[in-house]
Amino acid sequence: MKLKPNRPIDPKSFSIYYGWILLPFAVVGVLMSMPGQTAGFSAFTEPLLELSGFTRTTLSLFYMIGTVASGFLITVMGGLLDRWGSRKMMMFASLMLGVTLFGLSFLDKIPRAFPFIPTAVSYTVLMIAGIFCLRFFGQGLLPITCNTMVGKWFEKKRGRAIGIMGVINTLVFSATPAIMAALVFRLSWQGAWMLLALIVGGGMSLLAWLFFRDTPEGCGLIVDGYASGPDKPESASVEMVTGATRGEALLSRSFWAIIMVIAASALVVTGFTFHIQAIGVQAGMTVSKAVAIFIPISFIAVPLSFISALLTERIHVRIVVTFMAVSQVVAFCAVYFLHTPAGYVVSIIALGCATGLFGTVQAAVVPKIFGRRHLGSINGVITSAMVIASALGPVFLSTVNDIFGSLRLGVAVMSVVPLITIFISIGMPEKCPRTGCSRHVAYLGVGANLGDRIKNIRAAMDRINAADHSRVTGISRIYETKPFGYLDQDNFLNCVIQLETSLTPEELIRFLLGIETELKRERKIPLGPRTIDLDILFYDNIICSGEELTIPHPRLHERKFVLVPLCDIVPHHVHPVLKIECRRIAEALSSDEEEPIEYKVQVAIPEC
């Protein structure tokens, strides 16, 4: 199913940047994940126990199995999110969560339809499957899709967008248990799930189709603002969607520092919340005082979440990650002394700081380090680690308690993880090494009419990707065109490649000439046959003219066999000299020139 970015609503039709229009719908999308969150599921625990006859321990085991299984699958869906885009993924995830909730509303009736299966077996299968789907689509796909979309629509203004989103989500999620309990009380658990199925499956799917969009570039917009076109201010440069791949992220210490603080927080906070009453009793506190600890924690976490997100626009992200890790060390150790007044106060302050920074690290720091291009697949791994850690948290603390007789000791032991993070984060770069060096975007015209033409084009891209300084990030369709200038030769295959590189224009052209030499190009006849031809069409938005190189390519605006494939990738890119969009230049060319014909064989972007 192909969704057009300008239908039914055109993002360019708004007077303000469409990212700000998207933001409230992204917030709503995260809030729609409430039925899949632990706080949302807790309101249904007692009715399910009464219905099934299972013990609380058995239901907790089912919950852990479903959550861990969903965590492993989220990694796969993160890569699919990059391919599908946020709009299609949100429609799918909302619809599937709605179907799950609708099915769960009939949980008491389904076993009756299969009387030949023991009731206990039916409830076991249904609950594990239901919990898996709730956690997978609710806790996993909905938040990761919304966070990834916001991360791709903002760059320099990402901090303030994430800050606004985080404050609203924190405030509403704090009321989730009360909201869900009220629904169950008024409508019964079946009615509550049925209503939520209609809201999420029907309402959110519709909102996603109407308002969600994948990237600003795909809508002809520039990230953070400005529309592509002649009216765009001179100071606003065209920035393509760039970023590290998941493989590159996995090789960076920045990624592992983030994974460790996110997983440590998910494991300990979930376990701490799950066992808070028992932890309070072990510390000699009343249950009410133990539970009340979350109120002052929220008062610290909410403003810090907003402030820290704003600061990511101005400060090195290492500071945010390190401060979160330090807060975790202090918090986890202070919990061991929760029975003392100082330990109680320090635990509140430090847990508030760690909790407030959680969303900032996940939603603002990650895209700043790794870029926007493969954000879905990278977020998929991080979310997977978070989900699995949250499932194991209560079990880990219970195990420590069974062996040593102290839940607080289990929390204190986990301080080792953020301690390691602090050492990893020392000297942590602002950008993932590959992403940080690939600051420039270039477009190359590619042509070949000798030998195996497709093989030569693939070989050129492979050589580009083999270099540490450059990477192919996009490719047009391949077209077959008749020769230009010198006519006594075979037809050409032409395409345009989008490239990220750290090379200067002069270094890049020398690098490309070297590839042409490797692929045995000979320059015997001007405009004559060649195994490969690599020309720089655009390099960022620069204009330069010299003996070695002229950018933009001086004859770009005259050649339909270059403009047609170029418009496959960036139709709205503005020619920095002519101040006209590429698609307008192509439309203005004489109709006498024969249209390039799409070739029967196409080439995909090679893996790095």
C-alpha positions, 0 to 999 in steps of 0.5 A: 500500500503506497501512501502519498505524503500530500494526501489527504492533507498536504504538509506544505499547505500549513503556514507553520512548520508541519512538525509542530502540527505532527507533535500533538498527534505523536503525543496522542499516539504515545498515550494510546499505548496505555493499554500495553503499559504495565500501569495500564494492565494493572487495572485488569489484573484482579478481574483476570485472576478471578476469571482464570483462577490462576495465582498471582505468581502464575499471571506474573510469569505469563506477563514476563514471558509475553513481555520478553518475547515481544522485546526480542521481536521489536528489534526486527520491527525497528528495521521495518519501521525505517522501510515502511515509515512512521505513517504506515507503521502507526496505522498497522500498530494501532489497528493490531492493538485495537484487534488485540484489545477487542479479542481480550474483551471476549476472554471469558467467552473464547474457551467456551467455544472450544470445550474439548480443550481444558479451560486452564490450557485455553486461558494459559495460551490466550493470556500469554498471546494477549499479553505478548500482543499488548506489550508488542504493539502497545509498549513497543511499536506505538511509542517507538513509532511516535518517538522515531517520527518526532526524531526525524522531523526535528533536528536543531529544534528537537530538544524543545519538541521532545521536552513538550512531548515528555512533559505531557506524556509524564503527566498523563501516564501518572494518571493511567492507573486511575483512568484504567481503574475508573473504566473497569469500574464503570464498564467492567473489564470487558467493556473497558477493553472494548472501548479502548479497542474502538479508540485505539484501533479505529480512532488512532489508525484514522489519525495516523492516516490523516496526519502522520508523515515519515520525513519532512524531506519526503513532503518537500520540506526542510527539517525544522522548517522552511519549504523547498523552493525559491522562497526558501531563505538563503541561510537555510541549507537543504539537508538530506536524511543522514545517519548511522546504520544499526551496524555502525551504531552497534560498534560505537561506545555511545550506543552501549552507554545509552543501552546500559543507562536505559536498561538499568533504569528499566530493570530497577525502576520496574522492579522497584515499582513492582516490589515497592510495598515489600521494599518499604516494609523491609525498610521499616516504613508504612505502606502508604509512606513507601508508595508516596515516594513516587509523588515527589519523584514525579515533581522532580522528573517532569520539569527536569525532563523538559529542561534536559531536552531543551539543553540537548540543543546546546550542550554535549550529549555526553553530559546528559548520559553521564549525569543520568548514570551518576544519578542512577548510581546515587539512587540505587545506593541510596535505596539501600539506606531507605530506612534512614531520613537521608537515604529516603530524601537522596533516593527521591532526588536521585530517582527523580533525576534518573527518571526525568532524564530517561525520556531525554536520552531515549528520544533526544540524545539517540537521534542527535548521536546517530542521525535520522536515516536509520533511527527506527532500526536503532530505536528498535534495539534500544526499545528491545533492551528496555522491554526485556530489562523491564520484564526481568526487573521484578524477577531479578530483585525477587531472586536477590531477596530469596538468596540474601533476604533483601530487595534493597540489596538487589537495587544497590547491586545494579549500581555497577551498571551505571558505574561502567556507563560513566567510564564508557561515556568519558570522551563519548563523541557527539556523533557516531564516528561514521555519521560525524564524519559524513557531514556533506551530501553530494549527488553524482550522475552515473553513466555506463555503456561498455561491458556489463553496464549494471555490473559496472554501476554496482561496482562503482557503488561498492567502491564508494561504500568500501571507503571510510569517508563516503557512503551511498545513501540513495539511488534513483531508478536506472534509465536507458538513454540514447548517446549524447553528442557522439552518436556512434556508440551503444545506449547508456544506462544512467542514474543518480546516486545520493552520497554522504561524504567527509571529503572536500569537493576536490578530494571527492572528484579525485576519489571518483576519478580513481574509481573510473580508472579502476573500472578501466574507463578510457578517454579516447573520444570526447563524450565517447563510450565508457565503462563508467562515468561519475560526475558531481552534480551537487555538493551540499548547496555550494557554488564553485568554479575552477580548473579541476571542478565546477559545481553545480555541474555546468551542463546539468540543466541541459540534460534530461538523462540527468534531471529525470533520475535526479528528480526521482530522489530530490525533485524539490532540490533548488539549483543553487545558481538558477534558484529553481527546483530540479523538477521545474528545470526538467519540465522546462526542457525541450520536448524534442529530447527523447525521454529516458526509458526506465531499464528492466533491471534496477539496483538497490542501495548496497549494504555498508 
